[in-house]
Amino acid sequence: MKKYTVQQSPFVVPTTDGKLIEEHFGNASDNNSQISIAHMIAPPKWNEPFQTPEFDEYTYIIKGKKQFIIEGDVVVLEAGQSIKIEKHARVQYSNPFDEPCEYISVCTPAFSIDLVNREE
């Protein structure tokens, strides 16, 4: 039995806001509830509602910039920078800029719509 897995067909999460989400490992791709790893591209002027996730989320910016509002603090990351946002922090993710933002997101435990607690 192999002790490794090469992901050649990540699960593309259906979205309605123009954001590309390719989950390589996690609940949707390989039923892993411990960790999720996703490649994402947020289009210019994109944003999500505030949320208070029940997981830690790590983000690494590959290209462009991404804005985070975390417990009232505004943080902007650029390519080559990363951040860890601890679970139970109220956060909003956005790309208010004029270029796409490409990044990697890692969640522990894995991202789940049931654990994200998005505000209406």
C-alpha positions as protocol buffer text, in pm:
chain_id: "A"
residue {
  index: 1
  type: MET
  ca { x: 0 y: 0 z: 0 }
}
residue {
  index: 2
  type: LYS
  ca { x: 133 y: 345 z: -97 }
}
residue {
  index: 3
  type: LYS
  ca { x: 216 y: 586 z: 182 }
}
residue {
  index: 4
  type: TYR
  ca { x: 153 y: 894 z: -30 }
}
residue {
  index: 5
  type: THR
  ca { x: -121 y: 1050 z: -241 }
}
residue {
  index: 6
  type: VAL
  ca { x: -65 y: 1265 z: -547 }
}
residue {
  index: 7
  type: GLN
  ca { x: -364 y: 1493 z: -604 }
}
residue {
  index: 8
  type: GLN
  ca { x: -416 y: 1527 z: -979 }
}
residue {
  index: 9
  type: SER
  ca { x: -780 y: 1635 z: -982 }
}
residue {
  index: 10
  type: PRO
  ca { x: -865 y: 1873 z: -699 }
}
residue {
  index: 11
  type: PHE
  ca { x: -1231 y: 1937 z: -622 }
}
residue {
  index: 12
  type: VAL
  ca { x: -1340 y: 2267 z: -778 }
}
residue {
  index: 13
  type: VAL
  ca { x: -1588 y: 2423 z: -536 }
}
residue {
  index: 14
  type: PRO
  ca { x: -1886 y: 2575 z: -718 }
}
residue {
  index: 15
  type: THR
  ca { x: -1907 y: 2951 z: -650 }
}
residue {
  index: 16
  type: THR
  ca { x: -2130 y: 3235 z: -765 }
}
residue {
  index: 17
  type: ASP
  ca { x: -1889 y: 3522 z: -693 }
}
residue {
  index: 18
  type: GLY
  ca { x: -1615 y: 3454 z: -950 }
}
residue {
  index: 19
  type: LYS
  ca { x: -1371 y: 3309 z: -695 }
}
residue {
  index: 20
  type: LEU
  ca { x: -1179 y: 2996 z: -798 }
}
residue {
  index: 21
  type: ILE
  ca { x: -1144 y: 2738 z: -519 }
}
residue {
  index: 22
  type: GLU
  ca { x: -953 y: 2417 z: -593 }
}
residue {
  index: 23
  type: GLU
  ca { x: -949 y: 2196 z: -284 }
}
residue {
  index: 24
  type: HIS
  ca { x: -655 y: 1956 z: -307 }
}
residue {
  index: 25
  type: PHE
  ca { x: -713 y: 1787 z: 27 }
}
residue {
  index: 26
  type: GLY
  ca { x: -1007 y: 1822 z: 266 }
}
residue {
  index: 27
  type: ASN
  ca { x: -1370 y: 1733 z: 322 }
}
residue {
  index: 28
  type: ALA
  ca { x: -1482 y: 1783 z: -39 }
}
residue {
  index: 29
  type: SER
  ca { x: -1183 y: 1624 z: -215 }
}
residue {
  index: 30
  type: ASP
  ca { x: -1074 y: 1324 z: -9 }
}
residue {
  index: 31
  type: ASN
  ca { x: -1305 y: 1322 z: 297 }
}
residue {
  index: 32
  type: ASN
  ca { x: -1024 y: 1446 z: 523 }
}
residue {
  index: 33
  type: SER
  ca { x: -1180 y: 1638 z: 812 }
}
residue {
  index: 34
  type: GLN
  ca { x: -845 y: 1708 z: 984 }
}
residue {
  index: 35
  type: ILE
  ca { x: -694 y: 1951 z: 731 }
}
residue {
  index: 36
  type: SER
  ca { x: -788 y: 2121 z: 408 }
}
residue {
  index: 37
  type: ILE
  ca { x: -549 y: 2267 z: 151 }
}
residue {
  index: 38
  type: ALA
  ca { x: -687 y: 2480 z: -129 }
}
residue {
  index: 39
  type: HIS
  ca { x: -553 y: 2691 z: -415 }
}
residue {
  index: 40
  type: MET
  ca { x: -765 y: 3003 z: -467 }
}
residue {
  index: 41
  type: ILE
  ca { x: -792 y: 3302 z: -695 }
}
residue {
  index: 42
  type: ALA
  ca { x: -1007 y: 3591 z: -573 }
}
residue {
  index: 43
  type: PRO
  ca { x: -1112 y: 3827 z: -852 }
}
residue {
  index: 44
  type: PRO
  ca { x: -1072 y: 4205 z: -820 }
}
residue {
  index: 45
  type: LYS
  ca { x: -1333 y: 4374 z: -596 }
}
residue {
  index: 46
  type: TRP
  ca { x: -1434 y: 4038 z: -441 }
}
residue {
  index: 47
  type: ASN
  ca { x: -1544 y: 3999 z: -77 }
}
residue {
  index: 48
  type: GLU
  ca { x: -1716 y: 3757 z: 157 }
}
residue {
  index: 49
  type: PRO
  ca { x: -1944 y: 3823 z: 454 }
}
residue {
  index: 50
  type: PHE
  ca { x: -1790 y: 3832 z: 801 }
}
residue {
  index: 51
  type: GLN
  ca { x: -1748 y: 3489 z: 959 }
}
residue {
  index: 52
  type: THR
  ca { x: -1630 y: 3333 z: 1286 }
}
residue {
  index: 53
  type: PRO
  ca { x: -1480 y: 2997 z: 1184 }
}
residue {
  index: 54
  type: GLU
  ca { x: -1431 y: 2700 z: 1416 }
}
residue {
  index: 55
  type: PHE
  ca { x: -1093 y: 2626 z: 1254 }
}
residue {
  index: 56
  type: ASP
  ca { x: -751 y: 2791 z: 1228 }
}
residue {
  index: 57
  type: GLU
  ca { x: -684 y: 2926 z: 879 }
}
residue {
  index: 58
  type: TYR
  ca { x: -341 y: 2986 z: 729 }
}
residue {
  index: 59
  type: THR
  ca { x: -312 y: 3191 z: 409 }
}
residue {
  index: 60
  type: TYR
  ca { x: -5 y: 3229 z: 185 }
}
residue {
  index: 61
  type: ILE
  ca { x: -24 y: 3495 z: -90 }
}
residue {
  index: 62
  type: ILE
  ca { x: 124 y: 3389 z: -425 }
}
residue {
  index: 63
  type: LYS
  ca { x: 26 y: 3692 z: -640 }
}
residue {
  index: 64
  type: GLY
  ca { x: -160 y: 4016 z: -579 }
}
residue {
  index: 65
  type: LYS
  ca { x: -290 y: 4143 z: -245 }
}
residue {
  index: 66
  type: LYS
  ca { x: -562 y: 4030 z: -5 }
}
residue {
  index: 67
  type: GLN
  ca { x: -734 y: 4223 z: 272 }
}
residue {
  index: 68
  type: PHE
  ca { x: -837 y: 4076 z: 607 }
}
residue {
  index: 69
  type: ILE
  ca { x: -1050 y: 4247 z: 871 }
}
residue {
  index: 70
  type: ILE
  ca { x: -976 y: 4051 z: 1189 }
}
residue {
  index: 71
  type: GLU
  ca { x: -1153 y: 4152 z: 1511 }
}
residue {
  index: 72
  type: GLY
  ca { x: -1161 y: 4509 z: 1374 }
}
residue {
  index: 73
  type: ASP
  ca { x: -796 y: 4522 z: 1257 }
}
residue {
  index: 74
  type: VAL
  ca { x: -740 y: 4575 z: 882 }
}
residue {
  index: 75
  type: VAL
  ca { x: -446 y: 4370 z: 752 }
}
residue {
  index: 76
  type: VAL
  ca { x: -329 y: 4369 z: 387 }
}
residue {
  index: 77
  type: LEU
  ca { x: -92 y: 4097 z: 270 }
}
residue {
  index: 78
  type: GLU
  ca { x: 112 y: 4094 z: -50 }
}
residue {
  index: 79
  type: ALA
  ca { x: 284 y: 3818 z: -248 }
}
residue {
  index: 80
  type: GLY
  ca { x: 528 y: 3620 z: -33 }
}
residue {
  index: 81
  type: GLN
  ca { x: 351 y: 3701 z: 295 }
}
residue {
  index: 82
  type: SER
  ca { x: 141 y: 3470 z: 510 }
}
residue {
  index: 83
  type: ILE
  ca { x: -91 y: 3483 z: 809 }
}
residue {
  index: 84
  type: LYS
  ca { x: -250 y: 3251 z: 1064 }
}
residue {
  index: 85
  type: ILE
  ca { x: -597 y: 3347 z: 1184 }
}
residue {
  index: 86
  type: GLU
  ca { x: -702 y: 3157 z: 1494 }
}
residue {
  index: 87
  type: LYS
  ca { x: -1039 y: 2987 z: 1521 }
}
residue {
  index: 88
  type: HIS
  ca { x: -1322 y: 3186 z: 1679 }
}
residue {
  index: 89
  type: ALA
  ca { x: -1181 y: 3516 z: 1543 }
}
residue {
  index: 90
  type: ARG
  ca { x: -1437 y: 3728 z: 1357 }
}
residue {
  index: 91
  type: VAL
  ca { x: -1290 y: 3784 z: 1010 }
}
residue {
  index: 92
  type: GLN
  ca { x: -1380 y: 3915 z: 668 }
}
residue {
  index: 93
  type: TYR
  ca { x: -1177 y: 3820 z: 361 }
}
residue {
  index: 94
  type: SER
  ca { x: -1171 y: 4047 z: 56 }
}
residue {
  index: 95
  type: ASN
  ca { x: -981 y: 4163 z: -249 }
}
residue {
  index: 96
  type: PRO
  ca { x: -1076 y: 4531 z: -286 }
}
residue {
  index: 97
  type: PHE
  ca { x: -788 y: 4581 z: -529 }
}
residue {
  index: 98
  type: ASP
  ca { x: -778 y: 4601 z: -911 }
}
residue {
  index: 99
  type: GLU
  ca { x: -590 y: 4274 z: -973 }
}
residue {
  index: 100
  type: PRO
  ca { x: -670 y: 3910 z: -891 }
}
residue {
  index: 101
  type: CYS
  ca { x: -522 y: 3761 z: -574 }
}
residue {
  index: 102
  type: GLU
  ca { x: -384 y: 3407 z: -593 }
}
residue {
  index: 103
  type: TYR
  ca { x: -323 y: 3227 z: -266 }
}
residue {
  index: 104
  type: ILE
  ca { x: -308 y: 2899 z: -77 }
}
residue {
  index: 105
  type: SER
  ca { x: -537 y: 2838 z: 221 }
}
residue {
  index: 106
  type: VAL
  ca { x: -484 y: 2570 z: 485 }
}
residue {
  index: 107
  type: CYS
  ca { x: -752 y: 2504 z: 749 }
}
residue {
  index: 108
  type: THR
  ca { x: -723 y: 2286 z: 1060 }
}
residue {
  index: 109
  type: PRO
  ca { x: -956 y: 2114 z: 1112 }
}
residue {
  index: 110
  type: ALA
  ca { x: -1065 y: 2111 z: 749 }
}
residue {
  index: 111
  type: PHE
  ca { x: -1289 y: 2381 z: 605 }
}
residue {
  index: 112
  type: SER
  ca { x: -1655 y: 2294 z: 633 }
}
residue {
  index: 113
  type: ILE
  ca { x: -1953 y: 2515 z: 556 }
}
residue {
  index: 114
  type: ASP
  ca { x: -2095 y: 2391 z: 889 }
}
residue {
  index: 115
  type: LEU
  ca { x: -1792 y: 2529 z: 1077 }
}
residue {
  index: 116
  type: VAL
  ca { x: -1743 y: 2865 z: 902 }
}
residue {
  index: 117
  type: ASN
  ca { x: -2033 y: 3051 z: 1067 }
}
residue {
  index: 118
  type: ARG
  ca { x: -2085 y: 3314 z: 795 }
}
residue {
  index: 119
  type: GLU
  ca { x: -2297 y: 3611 z: 885 }
}
residue {
  index: 120
  type: GLU
  ca { x: -2604 y: 3685 z: 672 }
}
